[in-house]
Amino acid sequence: MQFLIAASIAVGVSLMALLLRRSRRADAPTQKTWSVPTQMDPLDLALGDAEWSIVVFTSGTCHVCADVAAKADALRSRKVSVREIEYASDRAVHEKYRIDAVPTLVVCDRAGVVRHSILGPVTATDLWAAVARVRDPDSGNEPAGCENH
């Protein structure tokens, strides 16, 4: 009889310990997803006569933003406009597109459709290649016969 009481207490304590251990287990960390616009108002693009627009959402306190904006500005041409939208001076535009991380770079066509986006730092080579692919989708394809190189 004493054995059954001791066994019952042991089982009860074990179950209690198991329940407490499960309740203390930390949840897996969640990953933040950042908002990037998929469509922009053409009036926000400052296109002029350009066919394409690069828009860089920045903050004046972000040194990476200045670097991305400078790399984007190097691509300015008569066919590509570049606009930097700095948070402190254009907060309403950041809020309009729900920009919650900078730098955020988007490449848009004349209608304002975002064809490519980049969050965070980017190399000049990667940015140039992305804009080239957007402007000429066939530019990323290998010429016929090169598949074996």
C-alpha positions in Angstrom: 0.0 0.0 0.0 2.8 2.4 0.9 4.4 1.5 -2.4 1.3 2.5 -4.4 1.1 5.9 -2.5 4.8 6.6 -3.2 4.4 5.6 -6.8 1.4 7.8 -7.2 3.2 10.8 -5.7 6.2 10.1 -7.9 4.1 10.0 -11.0 2.2 13.2 -9.9 5.5 15.1 -9.3 6.9 13.9 -12.7 3.8 15.1 -14.5 3.9 18.4 -12.7 7.6 18.9 -13.6 6.9 18.0 -17.2 4.1 20.6 -17.5 6.2 23.3 -15.9 9.1 22.6 -18.2 6.9 22.8 -21.3 5.3 26.1 -20.1 8.8 27.7 -19.7 10.0 26.8 -23.1 10.8 29.9 -25.1 8.9 30.4 -28.4 11.0 30.4 -31.5 11.9 33.9 -32.5 9.8 35.5 -35.2 11.3 37.1 -38.2 10.4 40.7 -39.1 9.2 41.2 -42.7 9.9 44.6 -44.2 7.4 46.5 -46.3 8.4 47.3 -49.9 6.0 49.0 -52.2 4.8 47.1 -55.3 3.3 50.2 -57.0 4.2 53.9 -56.7 2.4 57.0 -57.8 4.2 58.2 -61.0 3.9 61.7 -59.5 6.3 60.6 -56.7 8.9 59.3 -59.1 10.1 62.6 -60.7 10.4 60.8 -64.0 10.5 63.8 -66.4 11.3 62.2 -69.8 12.9 59.1 -68.3 11.5 55.7 -68.9 12.7 54.2 -65.6 13.0 55.6 -62.1 15.2 54.5 -59.2 13.8 55.7 -55.8 15.9 55.4 -52.7 14.2 55.7 -49.3 16.8 56.9 -46.8 17.3 58.5 -43.4 19.8 61.3 -42.7 21.2 59.3 -39.8 22.0 56.2 -41.9 25.5 56.0 -43.4 24.5 53.0 -45.5 21.7 55.0 -47.0 24.1 57.7 -48.2 26.2 55.0 -49.9 23.2 53.4 -51.6 21.9 56.8 -52.7 25.3 57.7 -54.2 25.4 54.4 -56.1 21.9 54.9 -57.4 22.7 58.5 -58.5 25.6 57.2 -60.6 23.0 55.5 -62.8 21.1 58.7 -63.5 20.7 59.3 -67.3 18.2 60.6 -69.7 16.5 57.2 -69.5 16.8 56.7 -65.8 15.7 59.2 -63.1 16.9 58.9 -59.6 15.1 60.3 -56.5 16.2 60.1 -52.9 13.3 60.3 -50.4 14.8 61.2 -47.0 12.7 60.4 -44.0 13.0 63.7 -42.1 12.2 65.9 -45.1 9.7 63.5 -46.8 8.1 61.6 -43.9 4.7 61.7 -45.5 6.0 59.8 -48.6 7.7 57.2 -46.3 4.4 56.7 -44.5 2.4 56.6 -47.8 4.4 53.6 -48.9 4.8 52.1 -45.4 8.6 52.2 -45.6 9.8 50.7 -42.3 13.5 50.0 -43.1 16.1 52.1 -44.8 17.7 52.0 -47.2 15.0 50.7 -49.4 15.6 51.0 -53.2 13.0 50.4 -55.8 13.2 50.5 -59.6 10.0 51.5 -61.3 8.7 51.8 -64.8 6.8 54.8 -66.1 3.5 53.5 -64.7 5.1 53.3 -61.2 5.1 49.5 -61.2 8.0 48.3 -59.0 10.1 46.0 -61.1 12.9 45.4 -58.6 13.6 46.2 -55.0 16.6 46.0 -52.7 16.6 46.4 -48.9 19.8 47.3 -47.2 23.3 47.8 -48.6 24.1 46.9 -52.3 27.2 46.8 -54.3 27.5 49.0 -57.4 27.8 45.9 -59.6 24.7 44.3 -58.2 22.7 47.5 -58.5 23.9 48.1 -62.1 23.1 44.5 -63.0 19.6 44.7 -61.5 18.8 47.9 -63.4 20.1 46.4 -66.6 17.9 43.3 -66.1 14.8 45.4 -65.5 15.5 47.7 -68.5 16.3 44.7 -70.8 15.0 41.4 -69.4 16.9 39.4 -72.0 20.2 40.9 -70.9 20.5 38.2 -68.1 20.1 35.4 -70.6 23.2 33.6 -71.9 23.7 33.7 -75.7 22.9 30.4 -77.4 25.7 27.8 -77.2 27.2 29.1 -73.9 25.4 26.7 -71.6 28.5 24.3 -71.6 31.1 26.9 -70.6 
